[in-house]
Amino acid sequence: MKIGQSLMTVQGQRVACLLAAVACAGVALGFHGALTALMSLHMLVQIPLLVLSGLFAELAINPPAVHEAQSSAFQGAAALASPAGPGAAQGSVPAQRQPRPMWQPTSGRRIRWSWNAYGIPGLLFVSLVGAGWMIPKALDDALVDWRVAAFKYIGLPLCGGLLSASVRRANVVIKLFFLGNFCWMSAIVGMVYLDQPIRLCNAYLQDDQIWAGRGLIALAIVLPSCWLLVALKPIWRFLSR
Protein backbone atom coordinates (compact mmCIF):
# COMPACT_ATOMS: atom_id res chain seq x y z
CA MET A 1 0.00 0.00 0.00
CA LYS A 2 2.78 2.39 0.93
CA ILE A 3 4.69 1.49 -2.21
CA GLY A 4 1.64 2.26 -4.36
CA GLN A 5 1.12 5.60 -2.66
CA SER A 6 4.81 6.41 -3.11
CA LEU A 7 4.61 5.60 -6.82
CA MET A 8 1.52 7.77 -7.19
CA THR A 9 3.31 10.62 -5.42
CA VAL A 10 6.34 10.30 -7.69
CA GLN A 11 4.22 10.22 -10.84
CA GLY A 12 2.18 13.20 -9.65
CA GLN A 13 5.29 15.24 -8.97
CA ARG A 14 6.76 14.33 -12.35
CA VAL A 15 3.60 15.38 -14.18
CA ALA A 16 3.31 18.63 -12.22
CA CYS A 17 6.98 19.54 -12.78
CA LEU A 18 6.75 18.65 -16.48
CA LEU A 19 3.67 20.84 -16.92
CA ALA A 20 5.41 23.69 -15.08
CA ALA A 21 8.49 23.34 -17.32
CA VAL A 22 6.36 23.39 -20.47
CA ALA A 23 4.38 26.39 -19.20
CA CYS A 24 7.53 28.40 -18.39
CA ALA A 25 9.15 27.58 -21.72
CA GLY A 26 5.91 28.27 -23.58
CA VAL A 27 5.48 31.72 -22.04
CA ALA A 28 9.16 32.62 -22.57
CA LEU A 29 9.09 31.56 -26.23
CA GLY A 30 5.49 32.35 -27.14
CA PHE A 31 5.66 35.92 -25.85
CA HIS A 32 9.18 36.54 -27.11
CA GLY A 33 8.34 39.85 -28.75
CA ALA A 34 6.54 41.30 -25.75
CA LEU A 35 9.07 40.08 -23.20
CA THR A 36 12.07 41.45 -25.10
CA ALA A 37 10.44 44.80 -25.89
CA LEU A 38 11.34 46.15 -22.42
CA MET A 39 14.62 45.73 -20.59
CA SER A 40 12.91 45.00 -17.29
CA LEU A 41 10.78 42.22 -18.81
CA HIS A 42 13.73 40.79 -20.72
CA MET A 43 15.96 40.58 -17.65
CA LEU A 44 13.46 39.91 -14.88
CA VAL A 45 10.79 37.81 -16.62
CA GLN A 46 11.98 36.01 -19.74
CA ILE A 47 15.43 34.97 -18.50
CA PRO A 48 14.09 33.63 -15.15
CA LEU A 49 11.35 31.75 -17.03
CA LEU A 50 13.94 30.01 -19.18
CA VAL A 51 15.92 29.05 -16.08
CA LEU A 52 12.77 27.80 -14.34
CA SER A 53 11.86 25.68 -17.36
CA GLY A 54 15.13 23.78 -17.02
CA LEU A 55 14.78 23.58 -13.24
CA PHE A 56 11.31 22.04 -13.44
CA ALA A 57 12.43 19.69 -16.21
CA GLU A 58 15.22 18.38 -13.97
CA LEU A 59 12.72 17.96 -11.13
CA ALA A 60 10.47 16.00 -13.48
CA ILE A 61 13.36 13.61 -14.16
CA ASN A 62 14.39 13.44 -10.50
CA PRO A 63 11.29 14.30 -8.44
CA PRO A 64 11.73 15.18 -4.73
CA ALA A 65 9.68 12.15 -3.64
CA VAL A 66 12.36 9.81 -4.99
CA HIS A 67 15.06 11.45 -2.90
CA GLU A 68 12.84 11.46 0.18
CA ALA A 69 12.21 7.73 -0.28
CA GLN A 70 15.93 7.08 -0.72
CA SER A 71 16.70 9.10 2.40
CA SER A 72 14.10 7.16 4.42
CA ALA A 73 15.45 3.84 3.13
CA PHE A 74 19.00 4.90 4.00
CA GLN A 75 18.01 5.87 7.53
CA GLY A 76 16.12 2.60 7.98
CA ALA A 77 19.11 0.57 6.81
CA ALA A 78 21.38 2.56 9.12
CA ALA A 79 19.07 1.88 12.05
CA LEU A 80 19.05 -1.86 11.30
CA ALA A 81 22.83 -1.90 10.94
CA SER A 82 23.44 0.01 14.18
CA PRO A 83 24.64 -1.97 17.22
CA ALA A 84 21.48 -1.04 19.14
CA GLY A 85 19.26 -2.42 16.36
CA PRO A 86 15.79 -1.25 15.39
CA GLY A 87 14.44 -1.74 18.91
CA ALA A 88 16.92 0.59 20.58
CA ALA A 89 16.01 2.50 23.70
CA GLN A 90 14.20 5.77 23.36
CA GLY A 91 17.06 7.76 24.79
CA SER A 92 19.62 6.40 22.35
CA VAL A 93 21.10 8.65 19.69
CA PRO A 94 19.52 8.00 16.27
CA ALA A 95 21.68 7.18 13.32
CA GLN A 96 22.71 10.25 11.35
CA ARG A 97 23.04 10.30 7.61
CA GLN A 98 26.64 10.62 6.62
CA PRO A 99 27.54 13.49 4.26
CA ARG A 100 28.31 12.63 0.68
CA PRO A 101 32.09 12.42 0.19
CA MET A 102 33.73 14.89 -2.17
CA TRP A 103 35.86 12.09 -3.59
CA GLN A 104 35.02 8.57 -4.62
CA PRO A 105 37.62 5.81 -4.22
CA THR A 106 38.44 3.69 -7.24
CA SER A 107 40.22 0.39 -7.66
CA GLY A 108 43.50 2.05 -8.65
CA ARG A 109 45.72 4.50 -6.84
CA ARG A 110 44.15 7.60 -8.35
CA ILE A 111 41.20 9.26 -6.62
CA ARG A 112 38.23 10.29 -8.74
CA TRP A 113 36.65 13.50 -7.46
CA SER A 114 32.96 14.14 -7.86
CA TRP A 115 32.35 16.64 -10.66
CA ASN A 116 29.73 18.52 -8.61
CA ALA A 117 30.81 17.90 -5.03
CA TYR A 118 28.32 19.48 -2.61
CA GLY A 119 26.89 21.40 -5.59
CA ILE A 120 29.68 24.00 -5.41
CA PRO A 121 30.94 23.80 -9.04
CA GLY A 122 27.39 23.87 -10.40
CA LEU A 123 26.30 26.78 -8.21
CA LEU A 124 29.46 28.69 -9.11
CA PHE A 125 28.84 28.19 -12.82
CA VAL A 126 25.19 29.25 -12.54
CA SER A 127 26.23 32.35 -10.57
CA LEU A 128 28.70 33.33 -13.28
CA VAL A 129 26.05 32.86 -15.98
CA GLY A 130 23.59 34.97 -13.96
CA ALA A 131 26.20 37.70 -13.58
CA GLY A 132 26.82 37.65 -17.33
CA TRP A 133 23.16 38.23 -18.12
CA MET A 134 23.14 41.30 -15.88
CA ILE A 135 25.55 43.00 -18.30
CA PRO A 136 23.64 45.34 -20.65
CA LYS A 137 25.76 44.29 -23.65
CA ALA A 138 24.52 40.71 -23.26
CA LEU A 139 20.90 41.84 -23.59
CA ASP A 140 21.75 43.86 -26.70
CA ASP A 141 23.60 40.97 -28.32
CA ALA A 142 20.75 38.56 -27.57
CA LEU A 143 18.53 40.66 -29.82
CA VAL A 144 20.89 40.98 -32.79
CA ASP A 145 23.31 38.03 -32.62
CA TRP A 146 21.84 34.59 -33.25
CA ARG A 147 24.70 32.89 -31.38
CA VAL A 148 23.99 34.78 -28.18
CA ALA A 149 20.26 34.18 -28.67
CA ALA A 150 20.90 30.45 -29.13
CA PHE A 151 22.95 30.41 -25.94
CA LYS A 152 20.12 32.14 -24.12
CA TYR A 153 17.36 29.81 -25.26
CA ILE A 154 19.44 26.63 -24.90
CA GLY A 155 21.98 27.46 -22.22
CA LEU A 156 19.65 29.01 -19.67
CA PRO A 157 17.37 25.94 -19.39
CA LEU A 158 20.48 23.79 -19.01
CA CYS A 159 21.65 26.14 -16.26
CA GLY A 160 18.27 25.71 -14.60
CA GLY A 161 18.68 21.95 -14.59
CA LEU A 162 22.20 22.30 -13.22
CA LEU A 163 20.90 24.66 -10.54
CA SER A 164 18.31 22.13 -9.40
CA ALA A 165 20.83 19.29 -9.24
CA SER A 166 23.39 21.45 -7.42
CA VAL A 167 20.96 22.76 -4.81
CA ARG A 168 20.00 19.17 -3.99
CA ARG A 169 23.64 18.32 -3.22
CA ALA A 170 24.43 21.49 -1.25
CA ASN A 171 23.95 21.96 2.47
CA VAL A 172 22.44 25.01 4.15
CA VAL A 173 25.70 26.94 4.50
CA ILE A 174 26.59 26.55 0.81
CA LYS A 175 23.08 27.54 -0.28
CA LEU A 176 23.15 30.60 1.96
CA PHE A 177 26.57 31.64 0.65
CA PHE A 178 25.64 31.50 -3.03
CA LEU A 179 22.22 33.02 -2.45
CA GLY A 180 23.72 35.92 -0.52
CA ASN A 181 26.36 36.45 -3.19
CA PHE A 182 23.78 36.50 -5.98
CA CYS A 183 21.46 38.87 -4.11
CA TRP A 184 24.33 41.21 -3.24
CA MET A 185 25.40 41.24 -6.89
CA SER A 186 21.83 41.87 -8.03
CA ALA A 187 21.44 44.81 -5.65
CA ILE A 188 24.76 46.37 -6.73
CA VAL A 189 23.89 46.09 -10.44
CA GLY A 190 20.44 47.55 -9.74
CA MET A 191 21.95 50.56 -8.01
CA VAL A 192 24.37 51.03 -10.92
CA TYR A 193 21.42 51.07 -13.32
CA LEU A 194 19.69 53.69 -11.19
CA ASP A 195 22.75 55.94 -10.78
CA GLN A 196 23.84 56.02 -14.42
CA PRO A 197 22.77 59.28 -16.13
CA ILE A 198 22.96 57.65 -19.58
CA ARG A 199 21.41 54.50 -20.93
CA LEU A 200 23.58 51.40 -20.93
CA CYS A 201 21.62 49.35 -23.48
CA ASN A 202 21.37 50.49 -27.08
CA ALA A 203 18.11 48.61 -27.56
CA TYR A 204 16.31 50.05 -24.51
CA LEU A 205 15.46 53.49 -23.19
CA GLN A 206 16.82 54.95 -19.98
CA ASP A 207 13.41 54.93 -18.28
CA ASP A 208 13.18 51.18 -18.70
CA GLN A 209 16.74 50.88 -17.42
CA ILE A 210 15.57 52.56 -14.21
CA TRP A 211 12.73 50.06 -13.88
CA ALA A 212 15.17 47.20 -14.45
CA GLY A 213 17.38 48.58 -11.67
CA ARG A 214 14.43 48.79 -9.32
CA GLY A 215 13.44 45.25 -10.21
CA LEU A 216 16.94 43.93 -9.48
CA ILE A 217 16.94 45.61 -6.07
CA ALA A 218 13.49 44.18 -5.34
CA LEU A 219 14.72 40.75 -6.43
CA ALA A 220 17.63 41.03 -3.99
CA ILE A 221 15.10 41.54 -1.18
CA VAL A 222 12.29 39.17 -2.18
CA LEU A 223 14.42 36.16 -3.17
CA PRO A 224 16.18 35.62 0.18
CA SER A 225 12.96 36.35 2.07
CA CYS A 226 11.09 33.63 0.18
CA TRP A 227 13.97 31.20 0.57
CA LEU A 228 14.13 31.89 4.30
CA LEU A 229 10.43 31.11 4.71
CA VAL A 230 10.82 27.81 2.84
CA ALA A 231 14.10 26.74 4.46
CA LEU A 232 13.50 28.03 7.99
CA LYS A 233 13.07 24.56 9.50
CA PRO A 234 16.21 23.05 7.85
CA ILE A 235 18.24 26.09 8.90
CA TRP A 236 17.08 25.78 12.51
CA ARG A 237 17.82 22.04 12.47
CA PHE A 238 21.31 22.71 11.08
CA LEU A 239 22.10 25.37 13.70
CA SER A 240 20.82 23.14 16.49
CA ARG A 241 23.36 20.41 15.83
C-alpha positions as CSV (number, residue, x, y, z in Angstrom):
1,M,0.0,0.0,0.0
2,K,2.8,2.4,0.9
3,I,4.7,1.5,-2.2
4,G,1.6,2.3,-4.4
5,Q,1.1,5.6,-2.7
6,S,4.8,6.4,-3.1
7,L,4.6,5.6,-6.8
8,M,1.5,7.8,-7.2
9,T,3.3,10.6,-5.4
10,V,6.3,10.3,-7.7
11,Q,4.2,10.2,-10.8
12,G,2.2,13.2,-9.7
13,Q,5.3,15.2,-9.0
14,R,6.8,14.3,-12.3
15,V,3.6,15.4,-14.2
16,A,3.3,18.6,-12.2
17,C,7.0,19.5,-12.8
18,L,6.8,18.6,-16.5
19,L,3.7,20.8,-16.9
20,A,5.4,23.7,-15.1
21,A,8.5,23.3,-17.3
22,V,6.4,23.4,-20.5
23,A,4.4,26.4,-19.2
24,C,7.5,28.4,-18.4
25,A,9.1,27.6,-21.7
26,G,5.9,28.3,-23.6
27,V,5.5,31.7,-22.0
28,A,9.2,32.6,-22.6
29,L,9.1,31.6,-26.2
30,G,5.5,32.3,-27.1
31,F,5.7,35.9,-25.9
32,H,9.2,36.5,-27.1
33,G,8.3,39.9,-28.7
34,A,6.5,41.3,-25.8
35,L,9.1,40.1,-23.2
36,T,12.1,41.4,-25.1
37,A,10.4,44.8,-25.9
38,L,11.3,46.1,-22.4
39,M,14.6,45.7,-20.6
40,S,12.9,45.0,-17.3
41,L,10.8,42.2,-18.8
42,H,13.7,40.8,-20.7
43,M,16.0,40.6,-17.7
44,L,13.5,39.9,-14.9
45,V,10.8,37.8,-16.6
46,Q,12.0,36.0,-19.7
47,I,15.4,35.0,-18.5
48,P,14.1,33.6,-15.2
49,L,11.3,31.8,-17.0
50,L,13.9,30.0,-19.2
51,V,15.9,29.1,-16.1
52,L,12.8,27.8,-14.3
53,S,11.9,25.7,-17.4
54,G,15.1,23.8,-17.0
55,L,14.8,23.6,-13.2
56,F,11.3,22.0,-13.4
57,A,12.4,19.7,-16.2
58,E,15.2,18.4,-14.0
59,L,12.7,18.0,-11.1
60,A,10.5,16.0,-13.5
61,I,13.4,13.6,-14.2
62,N,14.4,13.4,-10.5
63,P,11.3,14.3,-8.4
64,P,11.7,15.2,-4.7
65,A,9.7,12.2,-3.6
66,V,12.4,9.8,-5.0
67,H,15.1,11.5,-2.9
68,E,12.8,11.5,0.2
69,A,12.2,7.7,-0.3
70,Q,15.9,7.1,-0.7
71,S,16.7,9.1,2.4
72,S,14.1,7.2,4.4
73,A,15.5,3.8,3.1
74,F,19.0,4.9,4.0
75,Q,18.0,5.9,7.5
76,G,16.1,2.6,8.0
77,A,19.1,0.6,6.8
78,A,21.4,2.6,9.1
79,A,19.1,1.9,12.1
80,L,19.1,-1.9,11.3
81,A,22.8,-1.9,10.9
82,S,23.4,0.0,14.2
83,P,24.6,-2.0,17.2
84,A,21.5,-1.0,19.1
85,G,19.3,-2.4,16.4
86,P,15.8,-1.3,15.4
87,G,14.4,-1.7,18.9
88,A,16.9,0.6,20.6
89,A,16.0,2.5,23.7
90,Q,14.2,5.8,23.4
91,G,17.1,7.8,24.8
92,S,19.6,6.4,22.3
93,V,21.1,8.6,19.7
94,P,19.5,8.0,16.3
95,A,21.7,7.2,13.3
96,Q,22.7,10.3,11.3
97,R,23.0,10.3,7.6
98,Q,26.6,10.6,6.6
99,P,27.5,13.5,4.3
100,R,28.3,12.6,0.7
101,P,32.1,12.4,0.2
102,M,33.7,14.9,-2.2
103,W,35.9,12.1,-3.6
104,Q,35.0,8.6,-4.6
105,P,37.6,5.8,-4.2
106,T,38.4,3.7,-7.2
107,S,40.2,0.4,-7.7
108,G,43.5,2.0,-8.7
109,R,45.7,4.5,-6.8
110,R,44.2,7.6,-8.3
111,I,41.2,9.3,-6.6
112,R,38.2,10.3,-8.7
113,W,36.7,13.5,-7.5
114,S,33.0,14.1,-7.9
115,W,32.4,16.6,-10.7
116,N,29.7,18.5,-8.6
117,A,30.8,17.9,-5.0
118,Y,28.3,19.5,-2.6
119,G,26.9,21.4,-5.6
120,I,29.7,24.0,-5.4
121,P,30.9,23.8,-9.0
122,G,27.4,23.9,-10.4
123,L,26.3,26.8,-8.2
124,L,29.5,28.7,-9.1
125,F,28.8,28.2,-12.8
126,V,25.2,29.3,-12.5
127,S,26.2,32.3,-10.6
128,L,28.7,33.3,-13.3
129,V,26.1,32.9,-16.0
130,G,23.6,35.0,-14.0
131,A,26.2,37.7,-13.6
132,G,26.8,37.6,-17.3
133,W,23.2,38.2,-18.1
134,M,23.1,41.3,-15.9
135,I,25.6,43.0,-18.3
136,P,23.6,45.3,-20.7
137,K,25.8,44.3,-23.6
138,A,24.5,40.7,-23.3
139,L,20.9,41.8,-23.6
140,D,21.8,43.9,-26.7
141,D,23.6,41.0,-28.3
142,A,20.8,38.6,-27.6
143,L,18.5,40.7,-29.8
144,V,20.9,41.0,-32.8
145,D,23.3,38.0,-32.6
146,W,21.8,34.6,-33.3
147,R,24.7,32.9,-31.4
148,V,24.0,34.8,-28.2
149,A,20.3,34.2,-28.7
150,A,20.9,30.4,-29.1
151,F,22.9,30.4,-25.9
152,K,20.1,32.1,-24.1
153,Y,17.4,29.8,-25.3
154,I,19.4,26.6,-24.9
155,G,22.0,27.5,-22.2
156,L,19.6,29.0,-19.7
157,P,17.4,25.9,-19.4
158,L,20.5,23.8,-19.0
159,C,21.7,26.1,-16.3
160,G,18.3,25.7,-14.6
161,G,18.7,21.9,-14.6
162,L,22.2,22.3,-13.2
163,L,20.9,24.7,-10.5
164,S,18.3,22.1,-9.4
165,A,20.8,19.3,-9.2
166,S,23.4,21.4,-7.4
167,V,21.0,22.8,-4.8
168,R,20.0,19.2,-4.0
169,R,23.6,18.3,-3.2
170,A,24.4,21.5,-1.2
171,N,24.0,22.0,2.5
172,V,22.4,25.0,4.2
173,V,25.7,26.9,4.5
174,I,26.6,26.5,0.8
175,K,23.1,27.5,-0.3
176,L,23.2,30.6,2.0
177,F,26.6,31.6,0.7
178,F,25.6,31.5,-3.0
179,L,22.2,33.0,-2.5
180,G,23.7,35.9,-0.5
181,N,26.4,36.4,-3.2
182,F,23.8,36.5,-6.0
183,C,21.5,38.9,-4.1
184,W,24.3,41.2,-3.2
185,M,25.4,41.2,-6.9
186,S,21.8,41.9,-8.0
187,A,21.4,44.8,-5.6
188,I,24.8,46.4,-6.7
189,V,23.9,46.1,-10.4
190,G,20.4,47.5,-9.7
191,M,22.0,50.6,-8.0
192,V,24.4,51.0,-10.9
193,Y,21.4,51.1,-13.3
194,L,19.7,53.7,-11.2
195,D,22.7,55.9,-10.8
196,Q,23.8,56.0,-14.4
197,P,22.8,59.3,-16.1
198,I,23.0,57.7,-19.6
199,R,21.4,54.5,-20.9
200,L,23.6,51.4,-20.9
201,C,21.6,49.4,-23.5
202,N,21.4,50.5,-27.1
203,A,18.1,48.6,-27.6
204,Y,16.3,50.0,-24.5
205,L,15.5,53.5,-23.2
206,Q,16.8,54.9,-20.0
207,D,13.4,54.9,-18.3
208,D,13.2,51.2,-18.7
209,Q,16.7,50.9,-17.4
210,I,15.6,52.6,-14.2
211,W,12.7,50.1,-13.9
212,A,15.2,47.2,-14.4
213,G,17.4,48.6,-11.7
214,R,14.4,48.8,-9.3
215,G,13.4,45.2,-10.2
216,L,16.9,43.9,-9.5
217,I,16.9,45.6,-6.1
218,A,13.5,44.2,-5.3
219,L,14.7,40.7,-6.4
220,A,17.6,41.0,-4.0
221,I,15.1,41.5,-1.2
222,V,12.3,39.2,-2.2
223,L,14.4,36.2,-3.2
224,P,16.2,35.6,0.2
225,S,13.0,36.3,2.1
226,C,11.1,33.6,0.2
227,W,14.0,31.2,0.6
228,L,14.1,31.9,4.3
229,L,10.4,31.1,4.7
230,V,10.8,27.8,2.8
231,A,14.1,26.7,4.5
232,L,13.5,28.0,8.0
233,K,13.1,24.6,9.5
234,P,16.2,23.0,7.8
235,I,18.2,26.1,8.9
236,W,17.1,25.8,12.5
237,R,17.8,22.0,12.5
238,F,21.3,22.7,11.1
239,L,22.1,25.4,13.7
240,S,20.8,23.1,16.5
241,R,23.4,20.4,15.8
